[in-house]
């Protein structure tokens, strides 16, 4: 048996073996195209969620800044009027996320 004939036989066997796999990959309901479509839809949703989380993070920083300003004003009034505030009513320092 010559080399070309052996190559042809191996190629034929391999092609027959991968044919069911190719059919599954080309299936319009469960194949690669369907998976890519689902992934694209999920990616769009994730991008929207990321934008909302970033917006909420920005709002949190703004609100925290405003709360700290009000806290400073209230502390000044409390000190001037001699009010003793229990520690549990004081704001804790904001810790930075890693």
Secondary structure, 3 states (H helix, E strand, C coil): CCHHHHHHHHHHHHHHHHHHHHHHHHCCCCCHHHHHHHHHHHHHHHHHHHHHHHHHHHHHHHHHHHHHHHHHHHHHHHHHHCCCCCHHHCCCCCCCCC
